[in-house]
Amino acid sequence: MNDDDYSATELGSHWFQGPTPDPTPDRVEGEVLRFGPGVTAAARRAGNTPTAAQIWHGTPPRRRRRSLRYVPAALILLVALALLAWREYGPGVSVRGVAVTAPEGPLGCDGTANVLGVVRTDGRRGTLAYHWERSDGTRSAPLRETLTRGQKEARLHLLWTFQGRGTHHAVARLVITSPTTHTAEGTFTYRCD
């Protein structure tokens, strides 16, 4: 075998052991070694042609596709966690409406009026800050009502006691100061002859 029969991609066993005395032209000994980032003919025939990045980094093409199958599940999990966090730690209670109901008809001698304030909310948890104002010039101390999740209504009572003779046109005003300002009032008459 002369030097023209050698190829850079084929290494025969005679390379290491020396030339054989009787070489057969149809027979090649050794293995084929490929150098550089090219696509091999065997990979092209198999239909599994890797990209240049996969050849460079040595990542099989199927491994990347398998890792992407978890992306939708991970996105769904992240969205669910974000919704739970928003529901738990997001905006607090929001007031939808306030109404006050006073006793119907005149209140008799030495009677106590039960004035009811109803605050409708969006059902989120939080705290309402409020006070009552009465037409006799008095005002209650600041009060608080804690609402739990799912509670869409708060019932706030004012007990107003009257004594003595006379007639008084009474007005009870509920003032919500937090989370937003709302007012409502109810009227009734105290009459004792």
C-alpha positions as CSV (number, residue, x, y, z in Angstrom):
1,M,0.0,0.0,0.0
2,N,1.5,3.4,-0.9
3,D,0.9,6.8,0.7
4,D,-1.8,7.8,-1.8
5,D,-4.2,5.1,-0.4
6,Y,-4.3,6.8,3.0
7,S,-7.2,9.2,4.0
8,A,-7.4,11.7,6.8
9,T,-10.7,10.1,7.9
10,E,-9.7,6.5,7.9
11,L,-7.1,4.9,10.1
12,G,-6.1,1.4,9.2
13,S,-4.6,-1.1,11.7
14,H,-1.4,-1.0,9.6
15,W,-1.1,2.6,10.6
16,F,-0.2,1.3,14.1
17,Q,1.3,-2.0,13.1
18,G,2.8,-1.2,9.7
19,P,1.7,-2.2,6.2
20,T,0.6,-5.8,5.6
21,P,2.6,-7.8,3.1
22,D,-0.4,-8.6,0.9
23,P,-3.1,-5.8,1.0
24,T,-6.5,-6.5,-0.5
25,P,-7.9,-3.4,-2.3
26,D,-11.6,-4.2,-1.5
27,R,-11.0,-4.4,2.2
28,V,-10.5,-1.4,4.6
29,E,-9.4,-2.1,8.2
30,G,-10.0,0.2,11.1
31,E,-12.8,2.6,11.8
32,V,-14.0,5.8,10.3
33,L,-13.3,8.9,12.4
34,R,-14.9,12.2,11.6
35,F,-13.6,15.6,12.6
36,G,-15.4,19.0,12.8
37,P,-19.0,20.0,13.4
38,G,-20.5,18.6,10.2
39,V,-23.6,16.4,9.9
40,T,-22.8,12.7,9.5
41,A,-24.1,10.7,6.6
42,A,-25.6,8.2,9.0
43,A,-27.5,10.9,10.9
44,R,-28.8,12.3,7.5
45,R,-30.0,8.8,6.4
46,A,-31.8,8.2,9.7
47,G,-33.8,11.4,9.3
48,N,-32.6,12.7,12.7
49,T,-30.6,15.7,11.5
50,P,-29.3,17.7,14.5
51,T,-29.0,21.4,14.4
52,A,-25.6,23.2,14.5
53,A,-26.3,24.2,18.2
54,Q,-27.0,20.7,19.2
55,I,-23.9,19.4,17.5
56,W,-21.8,22.2,19.2
57,H,-23.3,21.6,22.6
58,G,-23.7,17.8,22.2
59,T,-27.4,17.8,23.1
60,P,-29.6,15.2,21.3
61,P,-32.5,16.8,19.5
62,R,-35.2,14.7,21.3
63,R,-34.0,15.6,24.8
64,R,-35.0,19.3,24.2
65,R,-38.4,18.4,23.0
66,R,-39.0,16.2,26.0
67,S,-38.1,19.0,28.4
68,L,-40.6,21.3,26.8
69,R,-43.5,19.0,27.5
70,Y,-43.6,20.2,31.1
71,V,-43.8,23.9,30.2
72,P,-47.7,24.0,29.9
73,A,-48.1,22.3,33.3
74,A,-45.6,24.7,34.9
75,L,-47.5,27.7,33.4
76,I,-50.8,26.4,34.7
77,L,-49.3,25.9,38.1
78,L,-47.9,29.5,38.1
79,V,-51.2,31.0,37.1
80,A,-53.0,29.0,39.8
81,L,-50.5,30.2,42.5
82,A,-50.8,33.8,41.3
83,L,-54.6,33.7,41.5
84,L,-54.5,32.2,45.0
85,A,-51.9,34.8,46.1
86,W,-54.1,37.6,44.7
87,R,-57.2,36.2,46.4
88,E,-55.4,35.9,49.7
89,Y,-53.2,39.0,49.7
90,G,-54.8,41.2,47.0
91,P,-57.1,44.2,47.6
92,G,-59.1,44.2,50.8
93,V,-62.9,44.6,51.3
94,S,-64.8,47.0,49.1
95,V,-68.1,48.6,50.1
96,R,-70.9,48.2,47.6
97,G,-73.7,50.0,49.5
98,V,-74.9,51.3,52.9
99,A,-78.5,51.5,54.2
100,V,-79.9,52.4,57.6
101,T,-83.3,51.1,59.0
102,A,-84.9,52.8,61.9
103,P,-88.0,51.7,63.9
104,E,-91.3,52.3,62.1
105,G,-93.9,54.3,63.9
106,P,-93.3,56.4,66.9
107,L,-91.2,55.1,69.8
108,G,-93.1,55.2,73.1
109,C,-92.2,56.5,76.6
110,D,-88.8,55.5,77.9
111,G,-88.1,53.3,74.9
112,T,-84.9,52.2,73.2
113,A,-84.7,52.4,69.4
114,N,-82.7,49.7,67.6
115,V,-81.3,51.4,64.5
116,L,-79.7,48.9,62.0
117,G,-77.0,49.8,59.5
118,V,-76.5,47.3,56.7
119,V,-73.2,47.5,54.8
120,R,-73.0,45.4,51.6
121,T,-69.5,44.4,50.5
122,D,-67.8,42.4,47.7
123,G,-67.1,39.4,50.0
124,R,-63.4,40.0,50.5
125,R,-62.0,40.0,54.0
126,G,-61.0,43.2,55.7
127,T,-62.0,45.8,58.3
128,L,-64.6,48.5,58.2
129,A,-64.1,51.6,60.3
130,Y,-67.2,53.6,61.1
131,H,-69.0,55.7,63.7
132,W,-72.6,56.7,64.4
133,E,-73.8,60.4,64.6
134,R,-77.1,61.2,66.3
135,S,-79.3,64.3,65.9
136,D,-79.0,65.1,69.6
137,G,-75.4,66.2,68.9
138,T,-73.6,63.0,70.1
139,R,-71.2,60.9,68.2
140,S,-70.0,57.4,69.0
141,A,-66.3,56.5,69.4
142,P,-64.6,55.1,66.3
143,L,-65.7,51.5,65.8
144,R,-64.4,48.6,63.7
145,E,-66.0,45.6,62.2
146,T,-63.9,42.7,60.9
147,L,-65.2,40.9,57.9
148,T,-64.3,37.3,56.9
149,R,-63.9,36.0,53.3
150,G,-67.2,35.4,51.7
151,Q,-69.1,37.7,54.2
152,K,-71.0,40.1,51.8
153,E,-72.9,42.0,54.5
154,A,-72.2,43.6,57.9
155,R,-75.0,44.4,60.3
156,L,-74.2,47.3,62.6
157,H,-76.5,48.3,65.4
158,L,-77.1,51.5,67.3
159,L,-79.2,51.3,70.5
160,W,-80.6,54.8,71.3
161,T,-82.5,55.1,74.6
162,F,-85.0,57.9,75.3
163,Q,-86.5,59.0,78.6
164,G,-89.1,61.6,79.7
165,R,-92.0,63.4,78.2
166,G,-92.0,65.1,74.8
167,T,-91.6,64.5,71.1
168,H,-88.3,64.3,69.3
169,H,-87.7,63.7,65.6
170,A,-84.5,61.5,65.7
171,V,-82.0,61.1,62.9
172,A,-79.3,58.4,63.2
173,R,-76.5,58.6,60.6
174,L,-74.0,55.8,59.9
175,V,-70.6,57.0,58.6
176,I,-68.2,54.5,57.1
177,T,-64.7,56.0,57.1
178,S,-62.6,53.1,55.8
179,P,-61.9,51.5,53.3
180,T,-63.9,54.3,51.5
181,T,-66.3,56.9,52.8
182,H,-70.0,56.2,52.7
183,T,-73.0,57.6,54.7
184,A,-76.6,56.6,55.2
185,E,-79.2,57.7,57.7
186,G,-82.5,56.6,59.2
187,T,-85.2,58.7,61.0
188,F,-87.9,57.9,63.6
189,T,-90.0,59.8,66.1
190,Y,-90.0,59.5,69.9
191,R,-93.3,60.5,71.5
192,C,-94.2,60.4,75.1
193,D,-97.3,62.5,76.3
